[in-house]
Amino acid sequence: SYMKQWRPDLYPTDTCRTCQEEQEDTRHLWNCFNTMEKQLEGWTDAIAATNRDGKRAHAKAHKQWLKAAKEARELGRPAPNQKEPTFTPQKEDIIWTVLKARIKGLTGICRDGNNGEDWFDRLREEEPEKQWKWKTQDFYQGLTPKSFTEEWKTIFKTTATIARYMVGRFVNAIEEFGRTEIWNKRCKVTIEWERENGITSMSKRVRGRNCIGNHRP
C-alpha cells in the first residue's frame, strides 16, 4: 500500500499478491486468510512446547533450590528464603482458550478447545478489563508484554523466573515463525513479481512522475 502511493507508476495496485483479495497493508500482513492455516501450525507448535519448556525450567530451578538447601543445612545456616519452585502443566486446550481471551486476532487462527471454556468464562467474569490485552502482531514482532509473565505464572502455578523463561521461549518461537514463514515468504513473492515487471532497487528509490502525496524517501 505504501509503494502504490510512493511509486504508482511501478505499483498500479496494492492488492495482496498472496490472496489477491485485499489491500496489502500492515494489518493485512498478519491477517491474510491465505496464511491462516500456516499460522495455526506455528501457534500450535509454540503452545505444544510450553509445558516442555516449563518442565525444563522447573527441573533446573528445583535442582538449584535443593542444592542451596543442602548447603545451608551442611553449614548450619537458615534455609533459603525463596519457596520451593513449583510447576503445574496445563492442557493445550486450556492454553489455547486463555490466549484466545487475551490476544486480539487469535480467534481467527486458533482452534476451539472445549476443555478450556471454563477458563474463558472465568476470565471474562473475573477480569473483563484484561480482555484483548495484546495483539498477534505484538508476538510476531517479538514484543514480550510484561503482563504475559504474570499470566503464565498464574496459569502454570509457578514462579516468576520460570514463567519469564517460558514466555521468552514462546515469543521467540512465534517471532521466528512469523519472520520465516510469513514475512520472508511474502517478501519472496513480492520480489519475484518485481523481477517479472523489471522493477529494480534503484527504480524504487527514485520518485516517479505520477507519485502522489508528500513522501520522504
N, C-alpha and C positions, 0 to 999 in steps of 0.2 A: 504493500500500500504506500510505503514511503517512496519507493523508486518510481512508482507511477506519477507521483507529484513532482519528484526531482527530475526525472527524465521520461516524460510521457511519450517522447518520440521513439524511445527504445522499449518502454514498457507500456504498451497501449491498454493493458488490463492489469488489474490487481487481484484477479481471481486466483484462488489457491490452486497450485499446479498438482497437488496431490489428490484432492477430491473434486476439483473443477466445479465447485458449487458456491462457495462463499468467499468474501473478501479476505485476503490473507493479511491479517494484522496480528498484533501481539496477543490479543485474546484468542483468535482463531488458532494460533500456533499450537496451543495446548488443548484445544477442544475440537480439532478436526476429527470428524467421525471416522475417517479412513484410518486413523491411528488408535482408535479406542480398543480394539482387540489386542494390539501390541502393548498399549498402556496397561491393560488388565494383567497381562503376563508380567510386566515389570513390577507392579504393585503387589501382585500375588507372591512373587519370589521374595520381595523385600519383607512382606508380612510373615511369610513362612520362616524367614531367618531370625525373626525377633526372639523367639523362645530359645533358639540355639545360641544367639548372642548373649541373652540374659543368663543362661546356664553357664556359659563360658566365663562371663564376668563374675558371676556369683561364686563359682568354684575358686577363682583366683582370689577374690576378696575374702572368702571364708578361710582359705589356706593362710592368708596373711594374718587374719584375726586369730586363728588358732596358734600361730607361731608367736604372735605378740603376747597372747595369754600365757603360753607356756614359758616364755622368757620371763614374764612378770612373776610367775609362781616360783621359778628357779632362783630368782634374785630376791624373793621375798617382798616384791613390790605390789601395789594395788593392781587389780585387773584393769585392762584398757577401758577408757571411758566410753568408747563407741560400743553400741549394741552389736550383738552377733548379726551379721548380714543375712538377709532373707531374700527369697525369690520364689514367686508362685507363677508357674507357666499358665497361659490362658489359651483357650481355643481360638483358632484363627477366625471363626465366625464372629466371636466377641470383639476381637481386634478390628476386624473389618467394620463392624457396626459403630464402635466408638469413633473410629476415624471418619466414618461417613457423617457422624453427628458433629464433627469438628471442622472438616475440611471442605470448603466450598468447591464444587466441581467434581468431587469424588463420586457422587451419586451416579454420574453419567458413565463412570468407569467400573465401579465395583459391583460385585455380585451381591445378591440378597443373602443374609445369613439369619435363619430362623432362631438359631441358638443364642444369638446376641441381641434379640429385640428387647429383652428386659433391660439390658444396659442402656439402649437407646431411649426407652421410655423413662428410665430413672434419670438419665442426664437431662432430658427435656423438662422433667418436672422439678428437679432439684437445682439445676444450674442453667436456666434458659438463657442467661446472659452470655454463656460460653458457646452458644451455637454459632456455626460458621466463623470460627475464630481464625482459621488460616485458609489459604488457597493452594490448590495443587501447584500453581505456578511458583509459589514460595519454595516448595520442595525441589522442583525441577531446577531452580536457580541455586540450590544448595544452601538456602537460608534455613537456620535452625531456631525456631521460636523457643524462648526460654520456658514458656508455659508447657511446652511439649514434654519437657523433663518431668514436670510435676504430674502431668497426666500419666506418663509411663510409671512413675513412682507409685501412684495410687493403684493403677490397673494391675500391675505385677507385684504389688505389695513388697517393694524392695527399697533399697537405699538410693539417695540422690546420685551417688557415684556410679552405681550400676545402671540406673536409669539414664544418666547422661551418656554413658558408653553405648547403650542400646540405641538411643536417639541419634547419636553421631553415626553409627553404623547404618541405621535406617535411612537417614537423609543422604548419606554418601551413596547408598545403593540407588535411591531414586534419582539423584542428581546425575550419576554416571549413566543410568538408563536413559534419562531424558536427553542427555548430551549425545550419546552414541546412537540411540535408536530413533529419536525424534528429530533433534536439531541437525545432526550430521547428515542423516539420510535426506532430510528436506533440503539442505544445502546442496547435496549431490544432485537432486532432481533439478534445482534451480540452475546450477552450473551447466548441466547438460543442455537445458533449454537455451541458456545464453550462448553456448557454443554453436548450437544449431542455428541461432539467429545472428551470429557474428558479433556478439556483444563482448567487448574486452574490458579488462580492469581500467584501462586508460579511457575508453569511451564513457564509462560510468562516472568517472571523476569530472568530466567536462560538462558544464551546464549546456543543455540543449536549447535550441531556438524556441521550442514550444514549451519550455518549462514554465509552470505557473506558480505563483506564490513566491514568498521570500524565504529561501532556504540557504543556510550556510553549508559549505562543503565539509 
